[in-house]
Amino acid sequence: RTTSAIPRFVGPASSAMSAAAEGVASEDANAADAAGPAPPGTAIAPRAPEPRDEAFARSGAKRGGLVSYVSRWRPLKTPRFTLTLLLYLFGLFVAFGAAPPVTVTDAMQERYWSKMDAADAIDAQPRLEAERNLKRASSQTRRANGPLCFFSSRCSSNVKRLKEKEREVYVVAKAYRDAHKDRVRDAKRELGLWSALGVAEAKSLFKKAYENGKVYATRTSYYDTFWLILAGRSDDSLIELLVRWGFQVLANFTVGMTSAVFSFAWNLPSTIGSYGANLLSAVLFYGVAVISAASVAFSLLLLLFGTAGGVTYGVVAAAPALARLEQSQRQAERQRMLRERSFRGSNGSRRSDERERRAYQDAHLD
């Protein structure tokens, strides 16, 4: 059945309806012409085209991943993040790729070594003798100040006398130390703070602080592992135990690296002061060195957290399969126990039936 099969009736009624519709349309047109153009505030404006940046960001938002984030990143719109990233890259460049800005010549090295030899040779014997006397006085005071010396007036007076002697010897040794330190500062001033010697000394100081932080994190992780195994619940799975251990190790290394950076920042001014640099150069060197140390420590933490995130993602992805495997093993163990129980029950029923049969036979025979 189609609409073509329906007959059309064109008669007086249909002609009247079409004429009425045409009249209404003509009246609407005449009214619109009489009203004139629409006011400027009531007309519907066409939709403005979307800006290119927003359209690109909207299209890039549909794609996930690091590439889309980098493509949508606008450095001028995120100044703090941009400045932090630039400082981080600058710190890594200073730590691993930059050369010392001051070139040490042969003449500078000769003046440095001659002044260092003179600093070590001047007052060498009296300085060493003062250091030995100070060490001897310190050991005598430490031996005399026993745990029960507080209750004895004689021992207390002896310790007080030894401390005064130690203080006098320390004043003499400190005078020799200050004189030697001034001569060493004068020798280092020949090379400068920004020379290879100053940069190497700052790197050595950070390496020492880094090793201390790493030792602290490793030792604390060992202790945490011991207590985690000792105080762990019996119903914890191996995955839960490993995840907790991983987070604890990350926390320990975070504390260790943070303490390493702060320790380096605390001890660096004494190293800078040994070169006798001016205030501007010292402040600039301190800022560059601290930024470089923080960048190296953050890189290590970023590597650890990235590795832990990848391992955690793999564990979470494999968790359903491991849970099914563990459930199947438990189910197999349960079925085995049920079979053993049923086997024991059947053997017991056979033995009871045999005993009843023998008792029945014995009763009838009697």
FENZI-V742827 format. One record per helix or strand of 2 or more residues. SS is the DSSP state (~ for helix, > for strand). FROM is the first residue (numbers start at 1). TO is the last residue. If there is no record, write none. Layout:
SS,FROM,TO  SS,FROM,TO
//
This chain:
~,3,5  ~,12,35  ~,52,61  ~,66,72  ~,75,77  ~,79,96  ~,106,121  ~,124,144  ~,149,151  ~,153,188  ~,196,230  ~,238,273  ~,279,365
//
